[in-house]
Amino acid sequence: MDKLANLQYQLHTLTTENDRGADALYEAEVKLAHAEHELDLIEQKAFIKAQGTVADRTALAKLESADARLQRDLRKAEANRIRMKIKSIESSLMAVATSAKLLQAEIRL
């Protein structure tokens, strides 16, 4: 029965971690949305105030918004990392569930 208690503990731990991951993903996606909004604002304002051809204005706007773009990319990376972690936890949950089914079949024998 020690194996069963261990599997129950693992399932509980992984489920709790998965729930926390969902909350963290939401927070990361909100931060990403704010970063994208900030990037759009900075880039559009820079484009409007720039002078020259459209290509020149676009290039200047991209230069001026480089820091905001970096922040957006970092937020995107953070959200992707959380997604990967959630997938890993879900895989671990499936493995533990499979182990539990095997243990259940073993106990029946």
N, C-alpha and C positions, 0 to 999 in steps of 0.2 A: 504494500500500500504506500510505501515511501515514494515509489515512482509516480503514483497517482497524485500525491500531494505536490510533488515537484512540478508535474505537468499543470496542475491547477494554478500553482503560483506563477509559472511562466505565462500561462494564458492571461491571468489577471494583470501581470506586469506589462505584457505586450499590448493588451487592450487599453490599459491606462495610457501608455505611451502613444498609442495610435490616436486616442482622443485628444491628447495634448498636441499632437502633430496637426490635427485638423484645425485647432484653434490657432496654432502658429502659422499655418498656411494662410488662413484668413487674414491675419495681421500682416503677413508679408505681402499678400496681394493688395491690401489697402495701401501699404507703403509704396508699392509699385505703381498703383494708380495715381497717387499723389506725385510721385517722381515723374511719371509720364506727363501729367498735367503741367507741372512746373517746366519741364523741357519744352513742351509745346508753347507755353506762354513766352518763355525767354527767346526761343527761336523765331516765333512770329513777330515779336516786338523788334528784335534785331533786324529781321528782314525788312520790316516797314521803315525803320529809321535809316537803313543803309542806302547808299547812293550807287549808281552805276547800272550795268546790265543785270538781267535776271540771274545770270550765272555768278556774277560778282556778288550780288546781294545774297544769293543762296550760300555761297562760300563764306562770306562774312558772318552770316547768321549761324552757320554751323560752327565756326570758330568761337563765336561769342557764347554759344550754348554748350560748349565742350564739357564743362564741369557738370552741368545738369545732365548731360548724356551719360557721363560716367556714373553719376548717382543712380540714374535709371537702370543702367546695365548692372550695377552692383545689387540693386533691389531685385532685378530679374534673376540674377544668379542665386540670391538668397532664397527666393521662392522655388527655383528649380531644385536647390539642395534639399529643401524641406520635402518637396514631392518625391525625390529619390529616397529619402529617409522613410517616408510613409510607405512606399512600395516595398522597401526592405523589411519593415515591420510587418506588413501584410504577408510577405513571403514567410517570415518566421512564424507568424500565427498559423498559416496553413501547415507548416512543417510540424508544429507542436500539436495541432489538431489531428494530423495523420498519426503521430506518435500515440496520441490518446486513443484513437480508434484501434491501433495495433495492440495496445495494452489491454483494451477492453476485450478484444478477440482472444488474447492470451489468457485473460482471467476466466473467460467462459470455458476454455479447454481445461 
